[in-house]
Amino acid sequence: MDIAAFERKLGDDGFIEIETKSYAPRPANGDHGHHFSVRGLILDGAFTVAIEGIPRCYRAGEMFEVAEGVIHNEAVGPEGARIMVGRKY
């Protein structure tokens, strides 16, 4: 997906806090939830999100979303990851 189009879509859908983050490789960070929804676009690397114990690995060009309050965990692949992420409160 085009980065500019993704950022526009975030804004159109109410994701007001938008940033690009870089993550070092790491194992899953433990089950947790957020008081906001999150949507991300993988720019580089690999990022795994597990919801209800089911992991899915996302790679460059793929998008993920976790709704507010959903219990999940995240892991970062051996090459790290760079992600554009938006939060919706």
C-alpha positions as CSV (number, residue, x, y, z in Angstrom):
1,M,0.0,0.0,0.0
2,D,1.2,3.5,-0.8
3,I,2.4,5.3,2.4
4,A,0.7,8.6,1.6
5,A,-2.6,6.8,0.9
6,F,-2.4,4.8,4.1
7,E,-1.8,8.0,6.1
8,R,-4.8,9.7,4.5
9,K,-6.9,6.7,5.2
10,L,-5.9,6.8,8.8
11,G,-7.0,10.4,9.1
12,D,-10.2,9.7,7.3
13,D,-11.0,6.9,9.7
14,G,-10.3,8.9,12.9
15,F,-6.8,7.7,13.7
16,I,-5.4,11.0,14.9
17,E,-2.1,10.0,16.4
18,I,0.2,8.9,13.5
19,E,3.9,8.1,13.7
20,T,6.5,5.9,12.2
21,K,8.3,3.6,14.7
22,S,11.3,1.4,14.5
23,Y,11.5,-1.8,16.5
24,A,14.5,-3.9,17.4
25,P,14.0,-7.7,17.2
26,R,12.3,-9.2,20.2
27,P,10.1,-12.0,21.3
28,A,6.4,-11.5,22.1
29,N,5.8,-8.9,24.7
30,G,3.0,-10.6,26.6
31,D,-0.8,-10.4,26.4
32,H,-2.2,-6.9,26.9
33,G,-4.8,-4.5,25.6
34,H,-5.0,-0.8,24.8
35,H,-7.5,2.0,25.5
36,F,-7.3,2.8,21.8
37,S,-7.5,1.1,18.4
38,V,-4.3,0.7,16.4
39,R,-3.7,0.3,12.7
40,G,-0.3,-0.2,11.2
41,L,1.5,-0.5,7.9
42,I,4.7,-2.5,7.9
43,L,7.3,-0.5,6.0
44,D,10.3,-2.9,6.6
45,G,10.9,-6.1,8.4
46,A,8.4,-8.5,10.1
47,F,5.9,-7.9,12.9
48,T,3.8,-10.6,14.4
49,V,0.5,-9.9,16.1
50,A,-1.2,-12.7,18.0
51,I,-5.0,-12.3,18.8
52,E,-6.8,-15.0,20.8
53,G,-3.5,-17.0,20.7
54,I,-3.4,-17.0,16.9
55,P,-0.3,-15.3,15.5
56,R,-0.1,-13.7,12.1
57,C,3.2,-12.4,10.7
58,Y,3.0,-9.1,8.7
59,R,5.7,-8.0,6.3
60,A,6.4,-4.9,4.2
61,G,3.3,-3.6,2.5
62,E,0.9,-5.4,4.8
63,M,-1.5,-3.8,7.2
64,F,-2.7,-4.9,10.6
65,E,-5.4,-3.6,13.0
66,V,-6.1,-4.3,16.7
67,A,-9.4,-2.9,18.1
68,E,-9.6,-1.1,21.4
69,G,-9.5,-3.5,24.4
70,V,-8.6,-6.6,22.3
71,I,-6.1,-8.8,24.2
72,H,-3.1,-9.5,22.0
73,N,0.7,-9.6,21.9
74,E,3.4,-8.5,19.5
75,A,6.8,-9.9,18.4
76,V,9.4,-8.4,16.1
77,G,11.2,-10.5,13.6
78,P,15.0,-11.0,13.5
79,E,15.5,-8.2,11.1
80,G,13.5,-5.7,13.2
81,A,10.6,-3.7,11.8
82,R,9.7,-0.2,10.8
83,I,5.9,0.5,11.0
84,M,3.7,3.5,10.4
85,V,1.1,3.3,13.1
86,G,-2.1,5.2,13.9
87,R,-4.1,5.3,17.1
88,K,-7.8,6.0,17.4
89,Y,-9.1,7.0,20.9
